[in-house]
Amino acid sequence: MKVLKIDASARRDGSITREWTEAIASRLAQGLEGVEIVHRDLEGGLPLLNDELVTAIQTPDEEQTEEQRTLLSLSNELIDELTQADVIVLGTPVYNFGGPASLKAYIDLVARARKTFRYSEAGPVGLLKDRPVYVVVASGGTKLFSDIDFLGPHLNHVLGFLGLHDVRFVDLSRLMFEAEAQQQAAQQQVDLWLTKDIQHFQKATKQAA
């Protein structure tokens, strides 16, 4: 079983979202056997879309040049991580009413036609298998899913666009004003989700044995 832990915070030390993603991933590893935690840290930044990269993405696999395949190697690696994960744990702060630039770059690299979604006559279809996705969002003053929050709705839409609908938002917003209450409420909700998920995977493992 694989747990993909994605950290988007620009802070390496003292990051609340990093603390929570680590706690959630560790709880899954403690409750289940044989868990591998794959860590993807976005703090160092990711390549931004440019003309060469966009052209490579739009070129069918069988027509790509060696240079284009090299350009797409990181994108393919990120998509493989998403595809192989049984649970995804994403942590991100709110910066200026949205997410970090590195998180947007990550989305641009994994949202690829023919890889993670496809177009049909009825509209786009997500190609990723649905699975639990924990999204830890922390902010100082921006309330999650409020009129001034442009991160929560964006992430919820993008994840669903790729086929990931079982999304659990861990609300750590407005920590400058109500830190204790927010964290207590979030912990109670996370405990319920984790208990349910661990029981589900334990049952699935027994049935497969």
C-alpha positions in Angstrom: 0.0 0.0 0.0 1.3 3.4 -0.9 0.5 6.8 0.7 1.6 9.8 -1.4 2.4 12.8 0.9 2.6 16.1 -1.0 3.9 19.2 0.8 3.5 22.6 -0.8 4.4 24.9 2.0 7.4 27.2 1.4 8.5 26.7 5.0 10.5 23.7 5.9 10.4 24.3 9.7 7.4 25.3 11.7 4.9 24.5 8.9 1.5 23.6 10.3 0.5 21.8 7.1 3.7 19.7 7.1 3.0 18.7 10.7 -0.5 17.6 9.8 0.4 15.7 6.6 3.1 13.9 8.5 0.7 13.0 11.3 -1.9 11.7 8.8 0.5 9.6 6.8 2.1 8.2 10.0 -1.3 7.3 11.4 -2.1 5.3 8.2 1.3 3.6 8.4 0.7 2.7 12.0 -2.8 1.3 11.4 -2.0 -0.7 8.3 0.7 -3.2 7.4 3.3 -2.7 4.7 2.6 1.0 4.1 5.1 2.9 1.9 5.1 6.6 2.3 6.1 8.4 -0.9 7.0 12.1 -0.1 6.8 14.7 -2.8 8.1 18.1 -1.5 7.3 21.1 -3.7 9.2 23.6 -1.6 12.1 23.7 -4.1 9.8 24.6 -7.0 8.9 22.8 -10.2 9.4 23.7 -13.9 6.8 26.1 -15.2 5.0 25.6 -18.5 6.8 27.0 -21.5 6.5 26.6 -25.2 8.7 23.5 -25.4 6.9 21.8 -22.5 3.4 22.5 -23.8 4.4 21.3 -27.3 5.8 18.1 -25.8 2.6 17.5 -23.7 0.4 18.0 -26.8 2.5 15.6 -28.9 1.3 11.9 -28.9 3.7 9.5 -27.1 4.7 7.7 -30.3 5.6 10.9 -32.1 7.7 12.5 -29.3 11.3 13.2 -29.8 14.0 12.1 -27.4 14.3 15.7 -26.2 10.5 15.9 -25.6 10.5 12.6 -23.6 13.3 14.1 -21.4 11.3 17.2 -20.9 8.3 15.1 -19.8 10.2 12.8 -17.5 9.3 14.7 -14.3 5.7 15.1 -15.4 5.5 11.3 -16.0 7.1 10.6 -12.6 4.5 12.8 -10.8 1.6 11.2 -12.6 3.0 7.7 -11.8 3.1 8.7 -8.1 -0.5 9.8 -8.3 -1.6 6.7 -10.1 0.1 4.2 -7.8 -1.0 5.9 -4.5 -3.8 4.3 -2.5 -4.2 7.4 -0.3 -3.1 11.0 -1.1 -2.3 13.5 1.6 -1.8 17.0 0.4 -0.8 20.0 2.6 -0.9 23.6 1.4 -1.0 27.0 3.0 -3.1 29.9 1.6 -0.8 32.6 0.1 -2.5 35.8 -1.0 -6.0 34.1 -1.2 -4.6 31.2 -3.4 -2.1 28.5 -3.3 1.7 28.5 -3.6 3.1 28.9 -7.1 4.8 25.5 -6.7 1.3 23.9 -6.2 0.0 25.5 -9.4 3.1 24.2 -11.3 2.5 20.7 -9.9 -1.1 20.8 -11.1 0.0 21.9 -14.6 2.4 19.0 -14.7 -0.1 16.3 -13.7 -3.2 17.5 -15.4 -2.5 16.1 -18.9 -4.9 15.0 -21.6 -4.8 11.3 -22.4 -2.9 10.7 -19.1 -5.0 11.9 -16.2 -8.1 13.1 -18.1 -9.6 12.8 -21.6 -12.3 14.7 -23.5 -15.5 13.0 -24.5 -18.7 14.2 -26.3 -20.2 14.6 -22.8 -17.2 16.6 -21.6 -13.9 15.9 -19.8 -13.5 12.6 -18.0 -11.0 12.0 -15.2 -8.8 9.0 -15.7 -7.4 8.6 -12.1 -9.0 6.0 -10.0 -10.9 7.5 -7.1 -9.3 7.1 -3.7 -9.2 9.0 -0.3 -7.5 12.4 -0.7 -6.8 14.4 2.5 -6.2 18.1 1.7 -4.8 20.0 4.6 -5.3 23.8 4.2 -3.9 26.3 6.6 -4.3 30.1 6.6 -3.9 33.0 8.9 -7.1 34.9 8.0 -8.7 33.5 4.9 -11.6 31.3 5.6 -11.7 28.1 3.6 -14.4 28.1 0.9 -15.3 31.7 1.7 -15.9 34.3 -0.9 -12.2 35.3 -0.7 -10.8 31.8 -0.8 -9.6 30.8 -4.3 -7.6 27.8 -3.2 -10.2 25.4 -1.8 -12.6 25.6 -4.8 -9.8 25.4 -7.3 -8.3 22.2 -5.7 -11.7 20.6 -5.3 -12.5 21.2 -9.0 -9.1 20.1 -10.3 -9.1 16.9 -8.2 -12.6 16.0 -9.4 -11.6 16.9 -13.0 -8.9 14.2 -12.7 -11.3 11.6 -11.2 -10.5 12.2 -7.5 -13.9 12.8 -5.8 -13.3 11.3 -2.3 -11.7 14.6 -1.1 -11.5 15.4 2.6 -10.6 19.1 3.4 -8.8 19.5 6.7 -9.8 23.0 7.6 -7.0 24.8 9.4 -8.0 28.3 8.2 -8.1 31.5 10.2 -5.5 30.3 12.7 -4.6 33.9 13.6 -8.1 34.2 15.2 -9.4 30.8 16.3 -6.4 28.4 16.2 -7.3 26.2 19.1 -10.9 25.7 18.1 -10.0 25.1 14.4 -7.4 22.5 15.2 -9.6 20.7 17.7 -12.4 20.5 15.2 -10.1 19.4 12.5 -8.5 16.7 14.6 -11.9 15.2 15.5 -12.9 15.1 11.9 -9.5 13.6 10.8 -9.7 10.9 13.5 -13.1 9.8 12.1 -11.9 9.7 8.5 -8.7 7.8 9.4 -10.6 5.3 11.5 -13.0 4.6 8.6 -10.2 4.4 6.1 -8.0 2.1 8.1 -10.9 -0.2 8.7 -11.8 -0.2 5.0 -8.2 -1.1 3.9 -7.9 -3.7 6.7 -11.1 -5.4 5.5 -10.0 -5.2 1.8 -6.7 -6.8 2.7 -8.4 -9.7 4.5 -10.7 -10.3 1.6 -7.8 -10.3 -0.8 -5.8 -12.8 1.3 
